[in-house]
Amino acid sequence: MTDIIRISELKLLTEQLMTETARVIVGAPDTIRMLTAALLCGGHVLLEDLPGTGKTTLVKAIAVLTGCESRRVQCTPDLMPADLTGFEILQQDSTGSRKMEFRQGPVFTNLLLADEINRMAPRSQAGLLECMAEHQVTAGGKTYPLPEPFFVIATQNPIELQGTFPLPEAQLDRFFMRLSMGTPNRNQELAILADRQLTDPLDTLSPVMAPEKLIAAQNTVREVSASEAVLDYLLSLVDATRSHPKLRFGLSTRAALALRHAAQAVAAMEGRDYLLPDDVKAVWIPVCGHRLQASDGLLSDRKASEAVLTDILRTVEVPKQ
C-alpha cells in the first residue's frame, strides 16, 4: 500500500515549512505558500523576477527544510545537454575488457536549481524535457530513473533579453507554476538589514521533514476529493480561456489537471480533504499565467496575462455551496 499521512499531519508539516522559510525569505508569504503547494504536487516551478530578490536563497532554504539533496546548475549558452543529464564514457577494467559506463549529471538529485534557465541554449533546454516530464534520463539506449522526489526549480530574469533564449511554449508548459518573489516593504527590508549583520538565517535552518515524508504528503494530496460542481467550475474557467477574445490558444488538458492537483494541495494545507471553489481560485494565476498565448503572440508580460485571468475569474459563475 502506498504510504500516506493524515491531513492534520500534512497541515502541521506545511505550516512548519512555511514558517521556517519565512525566516529566510521576508515579505513573500504568497510565493512561499504556492511553492509549498507545488512541492506537494511534485511540480516544477519557474521563479521569474529581478536579480537579488532571493530566488536562489529560497530554493536553498526549501532544500534544507525538506531534507532533499540539491544541486545547482548555472545556465550558460555553452552548456550542453550532457552537462545536465550525464554521459557515457569508455572504461577499461583490470582484465583489459572495455565497456561503456554512464556518468550521472546534476539532474540526478532531488531538487535541481537551474539558475537563469533562459541563458541556456534551446538544445540544452530541450534536454531537460524528458527529465521534467518522465523523471528519467535516456542515454546510449538505456533509461535511468531519477531519484524521488524530483523537482526542477528554474529562475530567470524577466527583463534582460541580451544573450538569452526565451523558453518555448512546450518547455513553459512543463512548469507546474510560475511564481514571482516581489519586493519587501520598507520595514521588512529594514528588518533584513538588521537581522543579517552578523549571521544568515539560512545557516540556522534544519529539516522539518524527510524526503520520504514529503512523498507520503504528496500521496495524501492525491486523496483530496472534488465534487462534480467544483470540477465543473474548474472546467468552465479552462473553457473560458479557449474562447477569450484576447487569447489565441487557451489552456490544455494538462493545465486543467495541474489546476486540480494544485487546488488539492491548497485544500490539504488548509486541513481539508475536499475541494472548494476558493482553492481553485487560489492557484488559478500561478498555474495558468505562463501557459497563455495571446492572439498577437505570447503573453509574456505578467501583468497582461494576470489581467486576462482575473477577468475570467470575475465573469465565470462560482457554484453555490
Contacts in CASP RR format, 6 or more apart in sequence:
PFRMAT RR
TARGET T0000
AUTHOR 0000-0000-0000
METHOD contacts of the structure
MODEL  1
MTDIIRISELKLLTEQLMTETARVIVGAPDTIRMLTAALLCGGHVLLEDL
PGTGKTTLVKAIAVLTGCESRRVQCTPDLMPADLTGFEILQQDSTGSRKM
EFRQGPVFTNLLLADEINRMAPRSQAGLLECMAEHQVTAGGKTYPLPEPF
FVIATQNPIELQGTFPLPEAQLDRFFMRLSMGTPNRNQELAILADRQLTD
PLDTLSPVMAPEKLIAAQNTVREVSASEAVLDYLLSLVDATRSHPKLRFG
LSTRAALALRHAAQAVAAMEGRDYLLPDDVKAVWIPVCGHRLQASDGLLS
DRKASEAVLTDILRTVEVPKQ
2 219 0 8 1.000
3 212 0 8 1.000
3 215 0 8 1.000
3 216 0 8 1.000
3 219 0 8 1.000
4 216 0 8 1.000
4 219 0 8 1.000
4 220 0 8 1.000
4 223 0 8 1.000
5 13 0 8 1.000
5 213 0 8 1.000
5 216 0 8 1.000
5 217 0 8 1.000
5 220 0 8 1.000
6 220 0 8 1.000
7 220 0 8 1.000
7 268 0 8 1.000
7 271 0 8 1.000
7 272 0 8 1.000
7 273 0 8 1.000
8 271 0 8 1.000
10 40 0 8 1.000
10 217 0 8 1.000
10 220 0 8 1.000
10 221 0 8 1.000
10 268 0 8 1.000
10 269 0 8 1.000
10 271 0 8 1.000
11 268 0 8 1.000
11 269 0 8 1.000
11 270 0 8 1.000
11 271 0 8 1.000
13 208 0 8 1.000
13 209 0 8 1.000
13 213 0 8 1.000
13 217 0 8 1.000
14 36 0 8 1.000
14 40 0 8 1.000
14 217 0 8 1.000
14 268 0 8 1.000
14 269 0 8 1.000
16 208 0 8 1.000
17 36 0 8 1.000
17 62 0 8 1.000
17 65 0 8 1.000
17 66 0 8 1.000
17 208 0 8 1.000
17 209 0 8 1.000
18 29 0 8 1.000
18 32 0 8 1.000
18 33 0 8 1.000
18 36 0 8 1.000
20 61 0 8 1.000
20 65 0 8 1.000
20 205 0 8 1.000
20 208 0 8 1.000
21 32 0 8 1.000
21 36 0 8 1.000
21 58 0 8 1.000
21 61 0 8 1.000
21 62 0 8 1.000
21 65 0 8 1.000
22 29 0 8 1.000
22 32 0 8 1.000
23 201 0 8 1.000
23 204 0 8 1.000
23 205 0 8 1.000
24 57 0 8 1.000
24 58 0 8 1.000
24 61 0 8 1.000
24 201 0 8 1.000
24 202 0 8 1.000
24 205 0 8 1.000
25 31 0 8 1.000
25 32 0 8 1.000
25 54 0 8 1.000
25 57 0 8 1.000
25 58 0 8 1.000
25 61 0 8 1.000
25 181 0 8 1.000
26 184 0 8 1.000
26 188 0 8 1.000
26 189 0 8 1.000
26 191 0 8 1.000
26 192 0 8 1.000
27 182 0 8 1.000
27 184 0 8 1.000
27 185 0 8 1.000
27 188 0 8 1.000
28 58 0 8 1.000
28 181 0 8 1.000
28 182 0 8 1.000
28 184 0 8 1.000
31 58 0 8 1.000
31 179 0 8 1.000
31 180 0 8 1.000
31 181 0 8 1.000
31 182 0 8 1.000
32 58 0 8 1.000
33 269 0 8 1.000
34 177 0 8 1.000
34 179 0 8 1.000
34 283 0 8 1.000
34 286 0 8 1.000
35 45 0 8 1.000
35 58 0 8 1.000
35 62 0 8 1.000
35 177 0 8 1.000
35 179 0 8 1.000
36 265 0 8 1.000
36 269 0 8 1.000
37 177 0 8 1.000
37 262 0 8 1.000
37 265 0 8 1.000
37 266 0 8 1.000
37 269 0 8 1.000
37 283 0 8 1.000
38 44 0 8 1.000
38 45 0 8 1.000
38 151 0 8 1.000
38 176 0 8 1.000
38 177 0 8 1.000
38 262 0 8 1.000
38 265 0 8 1.000
39 62 0 8 1.000
39 66 0 8 1.000
39 149 0 8 1.000
39 151 0 8 1.000
39 214 0 8 1.000
40 214 0 8 1.000
40 217 0 8 1.000
40 218 0 8 1.000
40 221 0 8 1.000
40 265 0 8 1.000
40 268 0 8 1.000
40 269 0 8 1.000
41 176 0 8 1.000
41 218 0 8 1.000
41 221 0 8 1.000
41 258 0 8 1.000
41 261 0 8 1.000
41 262 0 8 1.000
41 264 0 8 1.000
41 265 0 8 1.000
42 149 0 8 1.000
42 150 0 8 1.000
42 151 0 8 1.000
42 176 0 8 1.000
42 218 0 8 1.000
43 151 0 8 1.000
43 175 0 8 1.000
43 176 0 8 1.000
43 177 0 8 1.000
44 132 0 8 1.000
44 151 0 8 1.000
44 152 0 8 1.000
44 153 0 8 1.000
44 154 0 8 1.000
44 174 0 8 1.000
44 175 0 8 1.000
44 176 0 8 1.000
45 151 0 8 1.000
45 152 0 8 1.000
45 153 0 8 1.000
45 154 0 8 1.000
45 175 0 8 1.000
45 176 0 8 1.000
45 177 0 8 1.000
45 178 0 8 1.000
45 179 0 8 1.000
46 117 0 8 1.000
46 154 0 8 1.000
46 155 0 8 1.000
46 156 0 8 1.000
46 167 0 8 1.000
46 172 0 8 1.000
46 175 0 8 1.000
46 177 0 8 1.000
46 178 0 8 1.000
46 179 0 8 1.000
46 290 0 8 1.000
47 55 0 8 1.000
47 58 0 8 1.000
47 59 0 8 1.000
47 153 0 8 1.000
47 154 0 8 1.000
47 155 0 8 1.000
47 156 0 8 1.000
47 179 0 8 1.000
47 180 0 8 1.000
47 181 0 8 1.000
48 155 0 8 1.000
48 156 0 8 1.000
48 157 0 8 1.000
48 158 0 8 1.000
48 178 0 8 1.000
48 179 0 8 1.000
48 180 0 8 1.000
48 302 0 8 1.000
49 55 0 8 1.000
49 155 0 8 1.000
49 157 0 8 1.000
49 158 0 8 1.000
49 180 0 8 1.000
49 181 0 8 1.000
49 182 0 8 1.000
50 157 0 8 1.000
50 158 0 8 1.000
50 159 0 8 1.000
51 157 0 8 1.000
53 181 0 8 1.000
53 182 0 8 1.000
53 183 0 8 1.000
54 181 0 8 1.000
55 155 0 8 1.000
55 181 0 8 1.000
56 72 0 8 1.000
56 113 0 8 1.000
56 115 0 8 1.000
56 155 0 8 1.000
57 202 0 8 1.000
58 181 0 8 1.000
59 70 0 8 1.000
59 72 0 8 1.000
59 111 0 8 1.000
59 113 0 8 1.000
59 153 0 8 1.000
59 155 0 8 1.000
60 70 0 8 1.000
60 113 0 8 1.000
60 202 0 8 1.000
61 202 0 8 1.000
61 205 0 8 1.000
62 68 0 8 1.000
62 111 0 8 1.000
62 153 0 8 1.000
63 69 0 8 1.000
63 70 0 8 1.000
63 110 0 8 1.000
63 111 0 8 1.000
64 202 0 8 1.000
64 205 0 8 1.000
64 206 0 8 1.000
64 207 0 8 1.000
65 205 0 8 1.000
65 206 0 8 1.000
65 207 0 8 1.000
65 208 0 8 1.000
65 209 0 8 1.000
66 110 0 8 1.000
66 111 0 8 1.000
66 207 0 8 1.000
66 208 0 8 1.000
66 209 0 8 1.000
66 210 0 8 1.000
66 211 0 8 1.000
66 214 0 8 1.000
67 110 0 8 1.000
67 207 0 8 1.000
67 209 0 8 1.000
67 210 0 8 1.000
67 211 0 8 1.000
68 109 0 8 1.000
68 110 0 8 1.000
68 111 0 8 1.000
68 149 0 8 1.000
68 151 0 8 1.000
68 211 0 8 1.000
68 214 0 8 1.000
69 109 0 8 1.000
69 110 0 8 1.000
69 111 0 8 1.000
69 147 0 8 1.000
70 109 0 8 1.000
70 110 0 8 1.000
70 111 0 8 1.000
70 112 0 8 1.000
70 113 0 8 1.000
71 106 0 8 1.000
71 107 0 8 1.000
71 109 0 8 1.000
71 111 0 8 1.000
71 112 0 8 1.000
71 113 0 8 1.000
72 106 0 8 1.000
72 112 0 8 1.000
72 113 0 8 1.000
72 115 0 8 1.000
73 79 0 8 1.000
73 83 0 8 1.000
73 84 0 8 1.000
73 106 0 8 1.000
73 112 0 8 1.000
73 113 0 8 1.000
73 114 0 8 1.000
73 115 0 8 1.000
74 115 0 8 1.000
74 116 0 8 1.000
75 114 0 8 1.000
75 115 0 8 1.000
75 116 0 8 1.000
75 117 0 8 1.000
75 118 0 8 1.000
75 119 0 8 1.000
75 120 0 8 1.000
75 124 0 8 1.000
76 119 0 8 1.000
76 120 0 8 1.000
77 119 0 8 1.000
77 120 0 8 1.000
77 121 0 8 1.000
77 163 0 8 1.000
77 165 0 8 1.000
78 121 0 8 1.000
79 120 0 8 1.000
79 121 0 8 1.000
79 124 0 8 1.000
80 123 0 8 1.000
80 124 0 8 1.000
81 123 0 8 1.000
81 124 0 8 1.000
81 126 0 8 1.000
81 127 0 8 1.000
82 105 0 8 1.000
83 105 0 8 1.000
83 106 0 8 1.000
83 124 0 8 1.000
84 105 0 8 1.000
84 106 0 8 1.000
84 107 0 8 1.000
84 124 0 8 1.000
84 127 0 8 1.000
84 128 0 8 1.000
84 131 0 8 1.000
85 105 0 8 1.000
85 107 0 8 1.000
85 127 0 8 1.000
85 131 0 8 1.000
85 137 0 8 1.000
85 139 0 8 1.000
86 102 0 8 1.000
86 103 0 8 1.000
86 104 0 8 1.000
86 105 0 8 1.000
86 107 0 8 1.000
86 137 0 8 1.000
86 139 0 8 1.000
87 102 0 8 1.000
87 103 0 8 1.000
87 105 0 8 1.000
87 139 0 8 1.000
88 100 0 8 1.000
88 101 0 8 1.000
88 102 0 8 1.000
88 103 0 8 1.000
88 139 0 8 1.000
88 140 0 8 1.000
89 100 0 8 1.000
89 101 0 8 1.000
89 103 0 8 1.000
90 98 0 8 1.000
90 99 0 8 1.000
90 100 0 8 1.000
90 101 0 8 1.000
91 98 0 8 1.000
91 99 0 8 1.000
91 100 0 8 1.000
91 101 0 8 1.000
92 98 0 8 1.000
93 99 0 8 1.000
100 140 0 8 1.000
102 139 0 8 1.000
102 140 0 8 1.000
102 142 0 8 1.000
102 144 0 8 1.000
104 144 0 8 1.000
106 112 0 8 1.000
107 128 0 8 1.000
107 131 0 8 1.000
107 137 0 8 1.000
107 146 0 8 1.000
108 137 0 8 1.000
108 144 0 8 1.000
108 146 0 8 1.000
108 147 0 8 1.000
109 147 0 8 1.000
109 150 0 8 1.000
110 147 0 8 1.000
110 148 0 8 1.000
110 149 0 8 1.000
110 150 0 8 1.000
110 151 0 8 1.000
110 211 0 8 1.000
111 150 0 8 1.000
111 151 0 8 1.000
111 153 0 8 1.000
112 150 0 8 1.000
112 151 0 8 1.000
112 152 0 8 1.000
112 153 0 8 1.000
113 153 0 8 1.000
113 154 0 8 1.000
113 155 0 8 1.000
114 120 0 8 1.000
114 128 0 8 1.000
114 152 0 8 1.000
114 153 0 8 1.000
114 154 0 8 1.000
114 155 0 8 1.000
115 154 0 8 1.000
115 155 0 8 1.000
116 155 0 8 1.000
116 156 0 8 1.000
116 157 0 8 1.000
117 125 0 8 1.000
117 154 0 8 1.000
117 155 0 8 1.000
117 156 0 8 1.000
117 167 0 8 1.000
118 156 0 8 1.000
118 157 0 8 1.000
118 164 0 8 1.000
118 165 0 8 1.000
118 166 0 8 1.000
118 167 0 8 1.000
119 163 0 8 1.000
119 164 0 8 1.000
119 165 0 8 1.000
120 165 0 8 1.000
121 165 0 8 1.000
122 165 0 8 1.000
122 168 0 8 1.000
125 165 0 8 1.000
125 167 0 8 1.000
125 168 0 8 1.000
125 171 0 8 1.000
126 171 0 8 1.000
128 152 0 8 1.000
128 171 0 8 1.000
128 174 0 8 1.000
129 170 0 8 1.000
129 171 0 8 1.000
129 174 0 8 1.000
130 136 0 8 1.000
130 137 0 8 1.000
130 138 0 8 1.000
131 137 0 8 1.000
131 146 0 8 1.000
131 150 0 8 1.000
131 152 0 8 1.000
132 152 0 8 1.000
132 174 0 8 1.000
132 175 0 8 1.000
133 174 0 8 1.000
135 145 0 8 1.000
135 146 0 8 1.000
135 148 0 8 1.000
135 150 0 8 1.000
136 143 0 8 1.000
136 144 0 8 1.000
136 145 0 8 1.000
136 146 0 8 1.000
137 143 0 8 1.000
137 144 0 8 1.000
137 146 0 8 1.000
138 144 0 8 1.000
148 211 0 8 1.000
148 215 0 8 1.000
149 211 0 8 1.000
149 214 0 8 1.000
149 215 0 8 1.000
149 218 0 8 1.000
154 175 0 8 1.000
156 164 0 8 1.000
156 167 0 8 1.000
157 164 0 8 1.000
158 300 0 8 1.000
158 302 0 8 1.000
166 298 0 8 1.000
166 300 0 8 1.000
169 293 0 8 1.000
169 298 0 8 1.000
172 178 0 8 1.000
172 290 0 8 1.000
172 291 0 8 1.000
173 252 0 8 1.000
173 254 0 8 1.000
173 255 0 8 1.000
173 291 0 8 1.000
175 290 0 8 1.000
176 258 0 8 1.000
176 262 0 8 1.000
176 287 0 8 1.000
177 262 0 8 1.000
177 283 0 8 1.000
177 286 0 8 1.000
177 287 0 8 1.000
178 286 0 8 1.000
178 289 0 8 1.000
178 290 0 8 1.000
179 286 0 8 1.000
180 302 0 8 1.000
184 192 0 8 1.000
195 201 0 8 1.000
209 217 0 8 1.000
217 268 0 8 1.000
220 268 0 8 1.000
221 261 0 8 1.000
221 264 0 8 1.000
221 265 0 8 1.000
221 268 0 8 1.000
222 261 0 8 1.000
222 264 0 8 1.000
223 273 0 8 1.000
224 264 0 8 1.000
224 265 0 8 1.000
224 267 0 8 1.000
224 268 0 8 1.000
224 272 0 8 1.000
224 273 0 8 1.000
224 274 0 8 1.000
224 275 0 8 1.000
225 273 0 8 1.000
225 274 0 8 1.000
225 275 0 8 1.000
226 234 0 8 1.000
226 260 0 8 1.000
226 263 0 8 1.000
226 264 0 8 1.000
226 274 0 8 1.000
226 275 0 8 1.000
227 274 0 8 1.000
227 275 0 8 1.000
229 319 0 8 1.000
230 275 0 8 1.000
230 276 0 8 1.000
230 277 0 8 1.000
230 280 0 8 1.000
230 319 0 8 1.000
231 260 0 8 1.000
232 319 0 8 1.000
233 277 0 8 1.000
233 280 0 8 1.000
233 316 0 8 1.000
233 317 0 8 1.000
233 318 0 8 1.000
233 319 0 8 1.000
234 256 0 8 1.000
234 259 0 8 1.000
234 260 0 8 1.000
234 263 0 8 1.000
234 280 0 8 1.000
235 256 0 8 1.000
236 316 0 8 1.000
236 317 0 8 1.000
237 259 0 8 1.000
237 280 0 8 1.000
237 284 0 8 1.000
237 312 0 8 1.000
237 313 0 8 1.000
237 316 0 8 1.000
238 250 0 8 1.000
238 251 0 8 1.000
238 255 0 8 1.000
238 256 0 8 1.000
238 259 0 8 1.000
240 312 0 8 1.000
240 315 0 8 1.000
240 316 0 8 1.000
241 247 0 8 1.000
241 250 0 8 1.000
241 251 0 8 1.000
241 288 0 8 1.000
241 292 0 8 1.000
241 308 0 8 1.000
241 312 0 8 1.000
242 249 0 8 1.000
242 250 0 8 1.000
242 251 0 8 1.000
244 250 0 8 1.000
244 308 0 8 1.000
244 311 0 8 1.000
244 312 0 8 1.000
245 295 0 8 1.000
246 294 0 8 1.000
246 295 0 8 1.000
246 308 0 8 1.000
247 292 0 8 1.000
247 293 0 8 1.000
247 294 0 8 1.000
247 295 0 8 1.000
247 299 0 8 1.000
247 308 0 8 1.000
248 293 0 8 1.000
248 294 0 8 1.000
248 295 0 8 1.000
248 296 0 8 1.000
248 297 0 8 1.000
249 292 0 8 1.000
249 293 0 8 1.000
250 291 0 8 1.000
250 292 0 8 1.000
250 293 0 8 1.000
251 259 0 8 1.000
251 288 0 8 1.000
251 291 0 8 1.000
251 292 0 8 1.000
252 291 0 8 1.000
255 287 0 8 1.000
255 288 0 8 1.000
255 291 0 8 1.000
258 287 0 8 1.000
259 280 0 8 1.000
259 283 0 8 1.000
259 284 0 8 1.000
259 287 0 8 1.000
259 288 0 8 1.000
260 275 0 8 1.000
260 280 0 8 1.000
262 283 0 8 1.000
262 286 0 8 1.000
262 287 0 8 1.000
263 275 0 8 1.000
263 279 0 8 1.000
263 280 0 8 1.000
263 282 0 8 1.000
263 283 0 8 1.000
264 275 0 8 1.000
264 279 0 8 1.000
265 283 0 8 1.000
266 279 0 8 1.000
266 282 0 8 1.000
266 283 0 8 1.000
267 273 0 8 1.000
267 274 0 8 1.000
267 275 0 8 1.000
267 276 0 8 1.000
267 279 0 8 1.000
270 279 0 8 1.000
276 321 0 8 1.000
277 318 0 8 1.000
277 319 0 8 1.000
277 321 0 8 1.000
281 313 0 8 1.000
284 309 0 8 1.000
284 313 0 8 1.000
285 306 0 8 1.000
285 309 0 8 1.000
285 310 0 8 1.000
288 309 0 8 1.000
289 299 0 8 1.000
289 302 0 8 1.000
289 305 0 8 1.000
289 306 0 8 1.000
289 309 0 8 1.000
290 305 0 8 1.000
292 298 0 8 1.000
292 299 0 8 1.000
292 305 0 8 1.000
292 308 0 8 1.000
292 309 0 8 1.000
293 299 0 8 1.000
294 304 0 8 1.000
299 305 0 8 1.000
299 308 0 8 1.000
END
